[in-house]
Amino acid sequence: MTSVATIFHSGFGHTKRVAEHIATGVGKGGVESTLFSVDDLADAEAPAWAVLDRADAIVFGAPTYMGDCSAGMRRFLETTSSRWARFAWKDKLAAGFTNSGSQNGDKQNTLVSLATFAAQHGMVWVSLGIAPGNNHSAGSVEDLNRLGASLGLKAQSNVDEPPEAAPTKADLETAYQFGLRIAACADRWSERQG
């Protein structure tokens, strides 16, 4: 069965909610979906590593802090160097997402960092594939892809709201739809690779 693993770091719980909605979308897309925090991979012998190694696609997600991936995600990315050295993840699909307090918050830089990381591993990047919303007079903050992303998913959480209240319903639905897209791409990719 085609499998997709989602790996995330979440400092306050907001990015975890985005990851959960992506993983749910992946599962509803008819493929095996697993979800891990970077903390699940802190030990080099953790069983989660084998799941990542077997996955057809890996989705990477981190909050954007100070214009880039959080330190927790950066630590995880750097621990993959032994896999990079042997191109263990070559030709797997990859995708990425981020969340920050600001609507912009330089989130694009985080997505570029994640896409560059995937390219260094020889992975094939899956974009968001949802037209930008909230970009005309009839649009609203309730639109899918309200932040107008294309490289990956961008979500926004007000800094004074708990994870139960933020990100917005629109951002979480966009995450779910992104999960469905990743599942469809992974299923097609694994058929052609197998």
N, C-alpha and C positions, 0 to 999 in steps of 0.2 A: 504494500500500500504506500502511496505517496505520502511523505511526511514533511511538515514544516515546523521548525522550532523558532520560537520568539524569545529573544534574550534582551533583558532590559535592566537599567538602573533607574531607581526612583528615589529621590532625596526626601520627598514629603508625601508620596502616595499618589500624586496627580498623574505622573507618567505611567505608573503601574496601572491605573484605570484605562489609559489609552492602550497599553499592551494587552490588557484583558479583552478589550473590545476587538482588537486585531485578531487575537488568538481565537475568539469566539467566531468571528467571520471566517477564519481559516477552517475551523471545524465544520461550520455550516456549509462550506464549499466542498465538503465530501472527502477531505483528506485528514490524515492524522495530525493533530495539533498539540504541541507541547509548549509550555510556558515556563521560563526560568528567570530568576533574578540573577544578576552577576554574583550575588552572594552564594548561590547554589554551585558556582564554579570556582570558588576561592581555593579549593583544594585541587591540586593537579590530578588526583585520583578520583575525583567526584564522578559518580555515574552519569551525571548530566553531560559530561564531555563526550561520552560514547553516543548519546542521543544526537548531539550536534554533528558529530562525525558521520552518522548514518543519514541525517536529514537531507532531503532533496533541495530544501531552501532554508535559509536562516534570515530572520528579520531582526535587525538591531535597533534598539531604541534607548534614548537618553534624554534627560532634560538638557536644555541649553543653559549653561552657567557661564557668565562672562564671555559670551560669544562663541562657545564651542561645547563639545561633549563634557559632561560632568567627569570629575576625577574617577569616580567609581567605574564608569564605562571605559574610560581611558586605560585604567589598570587592567580591566578584562581584555581589551583589545591587544595590549602589549603582551599578555600571557599567551596569546596565540602564535607567538613567533616560531615555536617548534613546528606547528602545523604549516605555517608559511614556508619554512625552510624546505619542507618536502612537498609543498603544493597540495596538501591533504584536502583542501576545500575547493580546488580548481573545478570549474564548471558547475558548481552548485549555484542556484539562484540566491540573490541577496536583495534585501529591501531595507528601508530605514524610516524612522520616525523620531520626532522630537516634540517637546513641550516647553513652554516658558511662560513667565508672567506677562511679558509684553506681547503685543500682537505681532511685532516684528522680532525684536530681541536678538537680531542676528542669527535666527534659527537656520537660515540657509547655509551658514558656515558649518553648522553641526551636520547637516545632511551631506554637504560636500566632503567633510571628514569621514563620514561613514561610507560614502560611495568610494572614496579613495582607498580606504582600508579594504573594502571588498575587492576592488580592482587589483590591489597588491596581492591578494590571495588568488587571483585568477577567476573570481566569481563573476556572474552575469547579473547586472542590476535591473530590478523591476521598478519602474516609476509608479507614481500614484495613479495615473490614468483616469482622473476625474476632472472634468472641466472646472475652471475657477468659478466660484460663486461670489455673491455679494459685490459684483463689479459693474452694476448698472442701476438705474433709478428704481427698477422694480425688484431688485435684489434685497437681501436682508442678511443679518447675522445668523439667521436660521438655515441658510443655504449650506448644502454640502460643499466642502472645500472652500469655506468662507474666507480663508486666508490666502487663497490663490496659489497653492503649492503645485509643483509638478515633479520635482526630483524625488520627493518622498512625502510623508505626511507631516504637516505642521499642526500642532494644537496649542491652545492658549488657556491658561488658568490664572484667574485673578489671584494675586498674592495674599489677599485677605480672606480667601474662601478655602474651606477644607476640601479634601478629595471627593467627599460626597456631593459637593456642589459644583465642582469644576474639574475638568474642562466642561465646556458647554455640550448640550445635547447634540448640536450640529457637528461638533468636532468628534464626539464619540460615535455618531452614525457614520461619519467619514472614515473613522478607524475601522469600523465593522465592514464597510464596503471595500476598504483597502484589503482587509483580510480575505474577503471573497475573491478579489482580483489575484492576490498572491496565490491562493489555493488553485485557481484556474490555471495560472501560469505554471505553477509547479507540477500540476497534473499533466499538462501538455508537454512540459520539458522532460519529465521523467519517462513519458511514453516514447519520446524521440531518442532519449539516451539509452533506454533499455532495449 
